Amino acid sequence: MRRKMTMMMFALVMAFSAACSNGAGNGKESTNNVSETNAEAEQELKGEIVLWHSFTQGPRNDFMKQAADEFMAAHPNVKITIETFAWAEFYTKWTTGLLSGQVPDVSTALPNHVVEMLDADAIIPIDEVIDKIGRERFYDAPLKEGSLDGKSYSIPLYSHAQVMWYRKDLLEKAGLEVPKTWAELKEAAVKLNSPPDVYGMSVPMGIGDMLSTRFLNFYVRSAGETLITEDGKANLTSQAAIDGIKYWTDMYKAVSPTGSMNFKTLDQSTLFYQGKTAFDFNSGFHIGGVETNSPALLDHIDAAPIPKVNASDPDQGIETSNIPMVVWKESKHPEIAKAFVESLYEKEKYIKFLHSVPAGMLPALKDIAEEPAYLANPTIKKFNSAVKVIGEAVNKGTAIGMENGPKLQSGIITSQSVIETMFQDIVLKNEKVEDAAARAEKQLNDLFQIAK
């Protein structure tokens, strides 16, 4: 009955959304002995599993293929079929797949996805894998995000956090300091705005992505509030939220390219990669993007903490993403899925995975973060300051909407484009901020009510 109700909820959410849019230890022994302690059991592995992952970029995609090939070579009676989906596509794929029974054996996920998967009774505990690797090696927060009733249903693969990226050369040339407040960011962005060569920054509002939600969350969290209240209600009409909406609307009009009205993640990031924006918000993945698109700019970028309303305000945790893997309840061979996941954490293999996007993916294992082989990567050494800023942000933040613990509402607020539609209505239809915010808040609360 619970699963049936959850499936109905998914269908109602999709329909409602469409209608709205139209109007401590190092644990080394555990790692080194994985193959020894499971040798006999692993020799008996036999069957076929399907792996879904969202590592669409070349190096990470290549790594997963190689990891699967190596696992199959070690277990000749195992076949792993890989399917790759971008994150937005993945969400649609698994939610609709639950209705038809077309889900994988094992997959990556986002923290907000895991909450919905748990509500749908779609994934199984993975405690034995965590314990074999060494539970004490993992940071506590990522494990808690995937826990229910004392059991762990997801295992963190890596972490990253949102920080402010900026062009050092442009700031130095203009005699500007790195902004510490939102007012300072706007002032600097306006001074550096020189389109079409360089925009102060891009403010993305594209439907079907979560970037407007992310940007608004930056402001609201920096003010000490949350987009989802402790009792599970949407917060778009508090003073901090209204101020944040007005701030980003003003920034869009002042310094953002017109096309950013429809920008999604890749559109947004590419401008910074190409040197077309002076500021942007993202994780350490920006380093690899700049290196690929404009390697000459690598010496001119750096990261800083997300601005505050007032410089003297206390530091707030903003947005951290702890990307996990899960094993699906429908799997006919969960033992194979779990063994494959476990294999990814073998030290040399795991470091190779992290180095496929150096500084973009921070270790989920505490001891690996201090491992000389991990730290020796040239990119990590070059961007040591930025990595430190990201690391500090990781330890303070949470997934959007999960500041008060895992909530089903967190998946809805980041997937249904209600906030993105609100921003478009304000800019394109000249709707009053307070009216648009009130309507969007009601839409979200209606969706939250359906999900209960």
Contacts in CASP RR format, 6 or more apart in sequence:
PFRMAT RR
TARGET T0000
AUTHOR 0000-0000-0000
METHOD contacts of the structure
MODEL  1
MRRKMTMMMFALVMAFSAACSNGAGNGKESTNNVSETNAEAEQELKGEIV
LWHSFTQGPRNDFMKQAADEFMAAHPNVKITIETFAWAEFYTKWTTGLLS
GQVPDVSTALPNHVVEMLDADAIIPIDEVIDKIGRERFYDAPLKEGSLDG
KSYSIPLYSHAQVMWYRKDLLEKAGLEVPKTWAELKEAAVKLNSPPDVYG
MSVPMGIGDMLSTRFLNFYVRSAGETLITEDGKANLTSQAAIDGIKYWTD
MYKAVSPTGSMNFKTLDQSTLFYQGKTAFDFNSGFHIGGVETNSPALLDH
IDAAPIPKVNASDPDQGIETSNIPMVVWKESKHPEIAKAFVESLYEKEKY
IKFLHSVPAGMLPALKDIAEEPAYLANPTIKKFNSAVKVIGEAVNKGTAI
GMENGPKLQSGIITSQSVIETMFQDIVLKNEKVEDAAARAEKQLNDLFQI
AK
2 121 0 8 1.000
3 120 0 8 1.000
3 121 0 8 1.000
3 122 0 8 1.000
6 98 0 8 1.000
6 119 0 8 1.000
6 120 0 8 1.000
6 121 0 8 1.000
7 98 0 8 1.000
7 99 0 8 1.000
7 120 0 8 1.000
9 450 0 8 1.000
9 451 0 8 1.000
10 95 0 8 1.000
10 96 0 8 1.000
10 98 0 8 1.000
10 99 0 8 1.000
10 120 0 8 1.000
11 99 0 8 1.000
12 450 0 8 1.000
13 412 0 8 1.000
13 416 0 8 1.000
13 447 0 8 1.000
13 450 0 8 1.000
13 451 0 8 1.000
14 95 0 8 1.000
16 443 0 8 1.000
16 446 0 8 1.000
16 447 0 8 1.000
16 450 0 8 1.000
17 416 0 8 1.000
17 417 0 8 1.000
17 418 0 8 1.000
17 447 0 8 1.000
20 416 0 8 1.000
20 418 0 8 1.000
20 421 0 8 1.000
20 443 0 8 1.000
21 207 0 8 1.000
21 417 0 8 1.000
21 421 0 8 1.000
24 136 0 8 1.000
24 366 0 8 1.000
25 136 0 8 1.000
25 137 0 8 1.000
25 366 0 8 1.000
25 367 0 8 1.000
26 137 0 8 1.000
26 366 0 8 1.000
26 367 0 8 1.000
27 134 0 8 1.000
27 136 0 8 1.000
27 137 0 8 1.000
27 367 0 8 1.000
28 347 0 8 1.000
28 367 0 8 1.000
30 132 0 8 1.000
30 133 0 8 1.000
30 134 0 8 1.000
30 137 0 8 1.000
31 133 0 8 1.000
31 345 0 8 1.000
31 346 0 8 1.000
31 347 0 8 1.000
32 347 0 8 1.000
34 132 0 8 1.000
34 133 0 8 1.000
34 342 0 8 1.000
34 343 0 8 1.000
34 345 0 8 1.000
34 346 0 8 1.000
35 42 0 8 1.000
35 346 0 8 1.000
37 132 0 8 1.000
38 132 0 8 1.000
38 339 0 8 1.000
38 342 0 8 1.000
41 335 0 8 1.000
41 339 0 8 1.000
42 74 0 8 1.000
42 75 0 8 1.000
42 339 0 8 1.000
43 75 0 8 1.000
45 75 0 8 1.000
45 77 0 8 1.000
45 78 0 8 1.000
45 333 0 8 1.000
45 335 0 8 1.000
45 336 0 8 1.000
45 339 0 8 1.000
46 75 0 8 1.000
46 77 0 8 1.000
46 78 0 8 1.000
47 77 0 8 1.000
47 78 0 8 1.000
47 79 0 8 1.000
47 333 0 8 1.000
47 336 0 8 1.000
48 78 0 8 1.000
48 79 0 8 1.000
48 80 0 8 1.000
48 81 0 8 1.000
48 333 0 8 1.000
49 78 0 8 1.000
49 79 0 8 1.000
49 80 0 8 1.000
49 81 0 8 1.000
49 104 0 8 1.000
49 105 0 8 1.000
49 106 0 8 1.000
49 331 0 8 1.000
49 333 0 8 1.000
49 336 0 8 1.000
49 337 0 8 1.000
49 340 0 8 1.000
50 80 0 8 1.000
50 81 0 8 1.000
50 82 0 8 1.000
50 83 0 8 1.000
50 104 0 8 1.000
50 105 0 8 1.000
50 106 0 8 1.000
51 64 0 8 1.000
51 68 0 8 1.000
51 80 0 8 1.000
51 81 0 8 1.000
51 82 0 8 1.000
51 83 0 8 1.000
51 104 0 8 1.000
51 105 0 8 1.000
51 106 0 8 1.000
51 107 0 8 1.000
51 340 0 8 1.000
52 82 0 8 1.000
52 83 0 8 1.000
52 84 0 8 1.000
52 85 0 8 1.000
52 90 0 8 1.000
52 93 0 8 1.000
52 94 0 8 1.000
52 104 0 8 1.000
52 106 0 8 1.000
52 107 0 8 1.000
52 108 0 8 1.000
53 64 0 8 1.000
53 82 0 8 1.000
53 84 0 8 1.000
53 85 0 8 1.000
53 107 0 8 1.000
53 108 0 8 1.000
54 84 0 8 1.000
54 85 0 8 1.000
54 86 0 8 1.000
54 87 0 8 1.000
54 90 0 8 1.000
54 108 0 8 1.000
55 61 0 8 1.000
55 63 0 8 1.000
55 64 0 8 1.000
55 84 0 8 1.000
55 108 0 8 1.000
56 84 0 8 1.000
56 85 0 8 1.000
56 86 0 8 1.000
57 357 0 8 1.000
59 356 0 8 1.000
59 357 0 8 1.000
60 353 0 8 1.000
60 356 0 8 1.000
60 357 0 8 1.000
61 84 0 8 1.000
62 356 0 8 1.000
63 352 0 8 1.000
63 353 0 8 1.000
63 356 0 8 1.000
64 82 0 8 1.000
65 82 0 8 1.000
67 340 0 8 1.000
67 343 0 8 1.000
67 344 0 8 1.000
67 349 0 8 1.000
67 353 0 8 1.000
68 80 0 8 1.000
68 82 0 8 1.000
68 340 0 8 1.000
70 343 0 8 1.000
70 349 0 8 1.000
71 78 0 8 1.000
71 80 0 8 1.000
71 339 0 8 1.000
71 340 0 8 1.000
71 343 0 8 1.000
72 78 0 8 1.000
72 79 0 8 1.000
72 80 0 8 1.000
75 336 0 8 1.000
75 339 0 8 1.000
78 336 0 8 1.000
80 340 0 8 1.000
83 104 0 8 1.000
85 93 0 8 1.000
87 110 0 8 1.000
88 208 0 8 1.000
88 209 0 8 1.000
88 264 0 8 1.000
90 107 0 8 1.000
90 108 0 8 1.000
90 113 0 8 1.000
91 110 0 8 1.000
91 113 0 8 1.000
91 415 0 8 1.000
94 103 0 8 1.000
94 107 0 8 1.000
94 113 0 8 1.000
94 117 0 8 1.000
94 122 0 8 1.000
95 116 0 8 1.000
97 103 0 8 1.000
98 120 0 8 1.000
98 122 0 8 1.000
101 330 0 8 1.000
103 122 0 8 1.000
103 328 0 8 1.000
103 330 0 8 1.000
104 328 0 8 1.000
104 331 0 8 1.000
105 327 0 8 1.000
105 328 0 8 1.000
105 330 0 8 1.000
105 331 0 8 1.000
105 332 0 8 1.000
105 333 0 8 1.000
105 334 0 8 1.000
105 336 0 8 1.000
105 337 0 8 1.000
106 325 0 8 1.000
106 326 0 8 1.000
106 327 0 8 1.000
106 328 0 8 1.000
106 331 0 8 1.000
106 337 0 8 1.000
106 338 0 8 1.000
106 340 0 8 1.000
106 341 0 8 1.000
107 325 0 8 1.000
107 326 0 8 1.000
107 328 0 8 1.000
108 157 0 8 1.000
108 323 0 8 1.000
108 324 0 8 1.000
108 325 0 8 1.000
108 326 0 8 1.000
109 117 0 8 1.000
109 154 0 8 1.000
109 323 0 8 1.000
109 324 0 8 1.000
109 325 0 8 1.000
109 326 0 8 1.000
110 321 0 8 1.000
110 323 0 8 1.000
110 399 0 8 1.000
111 145 0 8 1.000
111 146 0 8 1.000
111 321 0 8 1.000
111 322 0 8 1.000
111 323 0 8 1.000
111 324 0 8 1.000
111 399 0 8 1.000
111 402 0 8 1.000
111 406 0 8 1.000
111 410 0 8 1.000
112 399 0 8 1.000
112 400 0 8 1.000
112 401 0 8 1.000
112 402 0 8 1.000
112 410 0 8 1.000
112 411 0 8 1.000
112 414 0 8 1.000
112 415 0 8 1.000
113 411 0 8 1.000
114 123 0 8 1.000
114 145 0 8 1.000
114 146 0 8 1.000
114 153 0 8 1.000
114 154 0 8 1.000
114 324 0 8 1.000
114 326 0 8 1.000
114 406 0 8 1.000
115 146 0 8 1.000
115 402 0 8 1.000
115 406 0 8 1.000
115 407 0 8 1.000
115 408 0 8 1.000
115 410 0 8 1.000
115 411 0 8 1.000
116 408 0 8 1.000
116 411 0 8 1.000
117 123 0 8 1.000
117 153 0 8 1.000
117 326 0 8 1.000
118 146 0 8 1.000
118 148 0 8 1.000
118 153 0 8 1.000
118 406 0 8 1.000
119 408 0 8 1.000
119 451 0 8 1.000
121 329 0 8 1.000
122 328 0 8 1.000
122 329 0 8 1.000
122 330 0 8 1.000
123 153 0 8 1.000
123 154 0 8 1.000
123 326 0 8 1.000
123 327 0 8 1.000
123 328 0 8 1.000
123 329 0 8 1.000
124 153 0 8 1.000
124 327 0 8 1.000
124 328 0 8 1.000
124 329 0 8 1.000
124 331 0 8 1.000
124 334 0 8 1.000
125 151 0 8 1.000
125 152 0 8 1.000
125 153 0 8 1.000
126 152 0 8 1.000
126 153 0 8 1.000
126 154 0 8 1.000
126 155 0 8 1.000
126 326 0 8 1.000
126 327 0 8 1.000
126 338 0 8 1.000
126 341 0 8 1.000
127 151 0 8 1.000
127 152 0 8 1.000
128 338 0 8 1.000
129 155 0 8 1.000
129 338 0 8 1.000
129 341 0 8 1.000
129 342 0 8 1.000
130 138 0 8 1.000
130 143 0 8 1.000
130 152 0 8 1.000
130 155 0 8 1.000
132 342 0 8 1.000
133 155 0 8 1.000
133 342 0 8 1.000
133 345 0 8 1.000
133 365 0 8 1.000
135 143 0 8 1.000
137 365 0 8 1.000
137 366 0 8 1.000
137 367 0 8 1.000
138 155 0 8 1.000
138 156 0 8 1.000
138 364 0 8 1.000
138 365 0 8 1.000
138 366 0 8 1.000
139 156 0 8 1.000
139 159 0 8 1.000
139 322 0 8 1.000
139 364 0 8 1.000
139 366 0 8 1.000
139 395 0 8 1.000
141 320 0 8 1.000
141 322 0 8 1.000
141 395 0 8 1.000
141 398 0 8 1.000
142 156 0 8 1.000
142 159 0 8 1.000
142 322 0 8 1.000
142 324 0 8 1.000
142 364 0 8 1.000
143 152 0 8 1.000
143 156 0 8 1.000
144 405 0 8 1.000
144 406 0 8 1.000
145 154 0 8 1.000
145 156 0 8 1.000
145 322 0 8 1.000
145 324 0 8 1.000
145 398 0 8 1.000
145 399 0 8 1.000
145 402 0 8 1.000
145 406 0 8 1.000
146 152 0 8 1.000
146 153 0 8 1.000
146 154 0 8 1.000
146 324 0 8 1.000
146 406 0 8 1.000
147 153 0 8 1.000
147 406 0 8 1.000
148 406 0 8 1.000
153 326 0 8 1.000
154 324 0 8 1.000
154 325 0 8 1.000
154 326 0 8 1.000
155 324 0 8 1.000
155 325 0 8 1.000
155 326 0 8 1.000
155 341 0 8 1.000
156 322 0 8 1.000
156 323 0 8 1.000
156 324 0 8 1.000
156 364 0 8 1.000
157 323 0 8 1.000
157 324 0 8 1.000
157 325 0 8 1.000
157 344 0 8 1.000
157 353 0 8 1.000
157 364 0 8 1.000
158 322 0 8 1.000
158 323 0 8 1.000
158 353 0 8 1.000
158 354 0 8 1.000
158 361 0 8 1.000
158 362 0 8 1.000
158 363 0 8 1.000
158 364 0 8 1.000
159 320 0 8 1.000
159 321 0 8 1.000
159 322 0 8 1.000
159 323 0 8 1.000
159 361 0 8 1.000
159 362 0 8 1.000
159 363 0 8 1.000
159 364 0 8 1.000
159 394 0 8 1.000
160 283 0 8 1.000
160 284 0 8 1.000
160 285 0 8 1.000
160 320 0 8 1.000
160 321 0 8 1.000
160 323 0 8 1.000
160 360 0 8 1.000
160 361 0 8 1.000
160 362 0 8 1.000
160 390 0 8 1.000
160 394 0 8 1.000
161 283 0 8 1.000
161 318 0 8 1.000
161 319 0 8 1.000
161 320 0 8 1.000
161 321 0 8 1.000
161 390 0 8 1.000
161 391 0 8 1.000
161 393 0 8 1.000
161 394 0 8 1.000
161 397 0 8 1.000
162 214 0 8 1.000
162 218 0 8 1.000
162 281 0 8 1.000
162 282 0 8 1.000
162 283 0 8 1.000
162 306 0 8 1.000
162 318 0 8 1.000
162 319 0 8 1.000
162 320 0 8 1.000
162 393 0 8 1.000
163 281 0 8 1.000
163 282 0 8 1.000
163 283 0 8 1.000
163 284 0 8 1.000
163 303 0 8 1.000
163 304 0 8 1.000
163 305 0 8 1.000
163 306 0 8 1.000
163 386 0 8 1.000
163 389 0 8 1.000
163 390 0 8 1.000
163 393 0 8 1.000
164 179 0 8 1.000
164 185 0 8 1.000
164 279 0 8 1.000
164 280 0 8 1.000
164 281 0 8 1.000
164 303 0 8 1.000
164 304 0 8 1.000
164 305 0 8 1.000
164 306 0 8 1.000
164 307 0 8 1.000
165 272 0 8 1.000
165 279 0 8 1.000
165 280 0 8 1.000
165 281 0 8 1.000
165 282 0 8 1.000
165 286 0 8 1.000
165 301 0 8 1.000
165 302 0 8 1.000
165 303 0 8 1.000
166 178 0 8 1.000
166 179 0 8 1.000
166 278 0 8 1.000
166 279 0 8 1.000
166 301 0 8 1.000
166 302 0 8 1.000
166 303 0 8 1.000
166 304 0 8 1.000
167 192 0 8 1.000
167 275 0 8 1.000
167 278 0 8 1.000
167 279 0 8 1.000
167 297 0 8 1.000
167 300 0 8 1.000
167 301 0 8 1.000
168 300 0 8 1.000
168 301 0 8 1.000
168 302 0 8 1.000
169 300 0 8 1.000
170 192 0 8 1.000
170 198 0 8 1.000
170 278 0 8 1.000
170 300 0 8 1.000
171 177 0 8 1.000
171 178 0 8 1.000
171 188 0 8 1.000
171 192 0 8 1.000
171 278 0 8 1.000
174 188 0 8 1.000
174 191 0 8 1.000
174 192 0 8 1.000
176 188 0 8 1.000
176 191 0 8 1.000
176 192 0 8 1.000
177 184 0 8 1.000
178 304 0 8 1.000
179 185 0 8 1.000
179 187 0 8 1.000
179 188 0 8 1.000
179 279 0 8 1.000
179 304 0 8 1.000
179 307 0 8 1.000
180 304 0 8 1.000
180 305 0 8 1.000
180 307 0 8 1.000
180 308 0 8 1.000
180 311 0 8 1.000
181 307 0 8 1.000
181 308 0 8 1.000
181 309 0 8 1.000
181 310 0 8 1.000
181 311 0 8 1.000
182 219 0 8 1.000
182 222 0 8 1.000
182 247 0 8 1.000
182 307 0 8 1.000
182 308 0 8 1.000
182 309 0 8 1.000
184 307 0 8 1.000
185 201 0 8 1.000
185 279 0 8 1.000
185 307 0 8 1.000
186 247 0 8 1.000
186 250 0 8 1.000
186 251 0 8 1.000
186 254 0 8 1.000
188 200 0 8 1.000
188 278 0 8 1.000
188 279 0 8 1.000
189 200 0 8 1.000
189 201 0 8 1.000
189 251 0 8 1.000
189 254 0 8 1.000
189 255 0 8 1.000
189 278 0 8 1.000
189 279 0 8 1.000
190 200 0 8 1.000
190 254 0 8 1.000
190 255 0 8 1.000
192 198 0 8 1.000
192 200 0 8 1.000
192 278 0 8 1.000
193 199 0 8 1.000
193 200 0 8 1.000
193 254 0 8 1.000
193 255 0 8 1.000
193 278 0 8 1.000
195 257 0 8 1.000
196 257 0 8 1.000
197 276 0 8 1.000
198 275 0 8 1.000
198 276 0 8 1.000
198 277 0 8 1.000
198 278 0 8 1.000
199 255 0 8 1.000
199 256 0 8 1.000
199 257 0 8 1.000
199 271 0 8 1.000
199 276 0 8 1.000
199 277 0 8 1.000
199 278 0 8 1.000
200 255 0 8 1.000
200 256 0 8 1.000
200 277 0 8 1.000
200 278 0 8 1.000
200 279 0 8 1.000
201 251 0 8 1.000
201 255 0 8 1.000
201 256 0 8 1.000
201 277 0 8 1.000
201 278 0 8 1.000
201 279 0 8 1.000
201 280 0 8 1.000
202 256 0 8 1.000
202 257 0 8 1.000
202 260 0 8 1.000
202 263 0 8 1.000
202 268 0 8 1.000
202 271 0 8 1.000
202 272 0 8 1.000
202 277 0 8 1.000
202 280 0 8 1.000
203 215 0 8 1.000
203 248 0 8 1.000
203 251 0 8 1.000
203 252 0 8 1.000
203 255 0 8 1.000
203 256 0 8 1.000
203 260 0 8 1.000
204 211 0 8 1.000
204 212 0 8 1.000
204 215 0 8 1.000
204 260 0 8 1.000
204 263 0 8 1.000
204 264 0 8 1.000
204 265 0 8 1.000
204 267 0 8 1.000
204 268 0 8 1.000
205 211 0 8 1.000
205 212 0 8 1.000
205 252 0 8 1.000
205 260 0 8 1.000
205 261 0 8 1.000
205 262 0 8 1.000
205 263 0 8 1.000
205 420 0 8 1.000
205 423 0 8 1.000
205 424 0 8 1.000
205 427 0 8 1.000
206 212 0 8 1.000
206 261 0 8 1.000
206 262 0 8 1.000
206 263 0 8 1.000
206 264 0 8 1.000
206 417 0 8 1.000
206 420 0 8 1.000
206 424 0 8 1.000
207 262 0 8 1.000
207 417 0 8 1.000
207 420 0 8 1.000
207 421 0 8 1.000
207 424 0 8 1.000
208 264 0 8 1.000
208 417 0 8 1.000
208 420 0 8 1.000
209 263 0 8 1.000
209 264 0 8 1.000
209 265 0 8 1.000
209 417 0 8 1.000
209 420 0 8 1.000
210 400 0 8 1.000
210 414 0 8 1.000
210 415 0 8 1.000
210 417 0 8 1.000
210 420 0 8 1.000
211 263 0 8 1.000
211 264 0 8 1.000
211 265 0 8 1.000
211 268 0 8 1.000
211 420 0 8 1.000
212 248 0 8 1.000
212 419 0 8 1.000
212 420 0 8 1.000
212 422 0 8 1.000
212 423 0 8 1.000
213 227 0 8 1.000
213 400 0 8 1.000
213 413 0 8 1.000
213 414 0 8 1.000
213 419 0 8 1.000
213 420 0 8 1.000
214 281 0 8 1.000
214 319 0 8 1.000
214 400 0 8 1.000
215 248 0 8 1.000
215 281 0 8 1.000
216 227 0 8 1.000
216 241 0 8 1.000
216 244 0 8 1.000
216 245 0 8 1.000
216 248 0 8 1.000
216 419 0 8 1.000
217 227 0 8 1.000
217 318 0 8 1.000
217 319 0 8 1.000
217 400 0 8 1.000
217 401 0 8 1.000
218 281 0 8 1.000
218 306 0 8 1.000
218 307 0 8 1.000
218 318 0 8 1.000
218 319 0 8 1.000
219 240 0 8 1.000
219 243 0 8 1.000
219 244 0 8 1.000
219 247 0 8 1.000
219 248 0 8 1.000
219 309 0 8 1.000
220 226 0 8 1.000
220 227 0 8 1.000
220 235 0 8 1.000
220 238 0 8 1.000
220 240 0 8 1.000
220 241 0 8 1.000
220 244 0 8 1.000
221 316 0 8 1.000
221 317 0 8 1.000
221 318 0 8 1.000
221 319 0 8 1.000
221 403 0 8 1.000
222 306 0 8 1.000
222 307 0 8 1.000
222 308 0 8 1.000
222 309 0 8 1.000
222 313 0 8 1.000
222 316 0 8 1.000
222 318 0 8 1.000
223 240 0 8 1.000
223 243 0 8 1.000
223 309 0 8 1.000
223 313 0 8 1.000
224 240 0 8 1.000
224 313 0 8 1.000
224 316 0 8 1.000
225 235 0 8 1.000
225 238 0 8 1.000
225 240 0 8 1.000
225 241 0 8 1.000
226 235 0 8 1.000
226 401 0 8 1.000
226 403 0 8 1.000
226 404 0 8 1.000
227 234 0 8 1.000
227 235 0 8 1.000
227 236 0 8 1.000
227 241 0 8 1.000
227 400 0 8 1.000
227 401 0 8 1.000
227 413 0 8 1.000
228 234 0 8 1.000
228 235 0 8 1.000
228 401 0 8 1.000
228 403 0 8 1.000
228 404 0 8 1.000
228 407 0 8 1.000
228 409 0 8 1.000
228 410 0 8 1.000
228 413 0 8 1.000
229 235 0 8 1.000
229 404 0 8 1.000
230 404 0 8 1.000
232 404 0 8 1.000
232 407 0 8 1.000
232 409 0 8 1.000
232 448 0 8 1.000
233 445 0 8 1.000
233 448 0 8 1.000
234 409 0 8 1.000
234 413 0 8 1.000
234 440 0 8 1.000
234 441 0 8 1.000
234 444 0 8 1.000
234 445 0 8 1.000
234 448 0 8 1.000
235 241 0 8 1.000
235 441 0 8 1.000
236 242 0 8 1.000
236 245 0 8 1.000
236 419 0 8 1.000
236 422 0 8 1.000
236 437 0 8 1.000
236 438 0 8 1.000
236 440 0 8 1.000
236 441 0 8 1.000
236 444 0 8 1.000
237 434 0 8 1.000
237 437 0 8 1.000
237 438 0 8 1.000
237 441 0 8 1.000
240 309 0 8 1.000
241 437 0 8 1.000
242 433 0 8 1.000
242 434 0 8 1.000
242 437 0 8 1.000
243 309 0 8 1.000
245 422 0 8 1.000
245 423 0 8 1.000
245 426 0 8 1.000
245 433 0 8 1.000
245 436 0 8 1.000
245 437 0 8 1.000
246 433 0 8 1.000
248 423 0 8 1.000
249 423 0 8 1.000
249 426 0 8 1.000
249 427 0 8 1.000
249 433 0 8 1.000
252 260 0 8 1.000
252 261 0 8 1.000
252 423 0 8 1.000
252 427 0 8 1.000
253 427 0 8 1.000
257 271 0 8 1.000
260 267 0 8 1.000
260 268 0 8 1.000
261 424 0 8 1.000
261 427 0 8 1.000
261 428 0 8 1.000
268 280 0 8 1.000
269 280 0 8 1.000
269 282 0 8 1.000
269 285 0 8 1.000
269 286 0 8 1.000
269 289 0 8 1.000
270 293 0 8 1.000
271 277 0 8 1.000
271 280 0 8 1.000
272 280 0 8 1.000
272 282 0 8 1.000
272 286 0 8 1.000
272 290 0 8 1.000
273 286 0 8 1.000
273 289 0 8 1.000
273 290 0 8 1.000
273 292 0 8 1.000
273 293 0 8 1.000
273 294 0 8 1.000
274 293 0 8 1.000
274 294 0 8 1.000
275 290 0 8 1.000
275 294 0 8 1.000
275 297 0 8 1.000
280 286 0 8 1.000
281 306 0 8 1.000
283 321 0 8 1.000
283 360 0 8 1.000
283 390 0 8 1.000
284 303 0 8 1.000
284 357 0 8 1.000
284 359 0 8 1.000
284 360 0 8 1.000
284 383 0 8 1.000
284 386 0 8 1.000
284 387 0 8 1.000
284 390 0 8 1.000
285 357 0 8 1.000
285 360 0 8 1.000
286 301 0 8 1.000
286 303 0 8 1.000
287 298 0 8 1.000
287 301 0 8 1.000
287 358 0 8 1.000
287 359 0 8 1.000
287 360 0 8 1.000
287 379 0 8 1.000
287 383 0 8 1.000
287 386 0 8 1.000
288 357 0 8 1.000
288 358 0 8 1.000
288 360 0 8 1.000
288 379 0 8 1.000
290 297 0 8 1.000
290 298 0 8 1.000
290 301 0 8 1.000
291 298 0 8 1.000
291 379 0 8 1.000
298 382 0 8 1.000
302 383 0 8 1.000
302 385 0 8 1.000
302 386 0 8 1.000
303 383 0 8 1.000
303 385 0 8 1.000
303 386 0 8 1.000
303 389 0 8 1.000
303 390 0 8 1.000
304 389 0 8 1.000
305 315 0 8 1.000
305 389 0 8 1.000
305 392 0 8 1.000
305 393 0 8 1.000
306 318 0 8 1.000
306 393 0 8 1.000
308 316 0 8 1.000
315 396 0 8 1.000
316 396 0 8 1.000
317 393 0 8 1.000
317 396 0 8 1.000
317 397 0 8 1.000
317 398 0 8 1.000
318 393 0 8 1.000
318 396 0 8 1.000
318 397 0 8 1.000
319 397 0 8 1.000
319 398 0 8 1.000
319 399 0 8 1.000
319 400 0 8 1.000
320 393 0 8 1.000
320 394 0 8 1.000
320 395 0 8 1.000
320 396 0 8 1.000
320 397 0 8 1.000
320 398 0 8 1.000
320 399 0 8 1.000
321 399 0 8 1.000
322 364 0 8 1.000
322 399 0 8 1.000
323 361 0 8 1.000
325 341 0 8 1.000
325 344 0 8 1.000
327 334 0 8 1.000
327 337 0 8 1.000
327 338 0 8 1.000
327 341 0 8 1.000
328 337 0 8 1.000
331 337 0 8 1.000
343 349 0 8 1.000
344 350 0 8 1.000
344 353 0 8 1.000
345 365 0 8 1.000
347 368 0 8 1.000
347 371 0 8 1.000
347 373 0 8 1.000
348 373 0 8 1.000
350 363 0 8 1.000
350 365 0 8 1.000
350 368 0 8 1.000
351 368 0 8 1.000
351 371 0 8 1.000
351 373 0 8 1.000
351 374 0 8 1.000
353 361 0 8 1.000
354 361 0 8 1.000
354 362 0 8 1.000
354 363 0 8 1.000
354 368 0 8 1.000
354 374 0 8 1.000
355 374 0 8 1.000
355 377 0 8 1.000
358 377 0 8 1.000
358 378 0 8 1.000
358 379 0 8 1.000
358 380 0 8 1.000
359 377 0 8 1.000
359 379 0 8 1.000
359 380 0 8 1.000
359 383 0 8 1.000
359 386 0 8 1.000
359 387 0 8 1.000
359 390 0 8 1.000
360 390 0 8 1.000
362 369 0 8 1.000
362 387 0 8 1.000
362 390 0 8 1.000
362 391 0 8 1.000
362 394 0 8 1.000
363 369 0 8 1.000
363 374 0 8 1.000
368 374 0 8 1.000
374 380 0 8 1.000
375 381 0 8 1.000
380 387 0 8 1.000
397 403 0 8 1.000
398 405 0 8 1.000
399 410 0 8 1.000
400 410 0 8 1.000
400 413 0 8 1.000
400 414 0 8 1.000
401 407 0 8 1.000
401 409 0 8 1.000
401 410 0 8 1.000
401 413 0 8 1.000
401 414 0 8 1.000
402 410 0 8 1.000
408 448 0 8 1.000
408 451 0 8 1.000
409 444 0 8 1.000
409 448 0 8 1.000
409 451 0 8 1.000
412 444 0 8 1.000
412 447 0 8 1.000
412 448 0 8 1.000
412 451 0 8 1.000
413 419 0 8 1.000
413 444 0 8 1.000
416 444 0 8 1.000
416 447 0 8 1.000
418 440 0 8 1.000
418 443 0 8 1.000
418 444 0 8 1.000
418 447 0 8 1.000
419 440 0 8 1.000
421 440 0 8 1.000
422 436 0 8 1.000
422 437 0 8 1.000
422 439 0 8 1.000
422 440 0 8 1.000
425 431 0 8 1.000
425 436 0 8 1.000
426 432 0 8 1.000
426 433 0 8 1.000
426 436 0 8 1.000
END
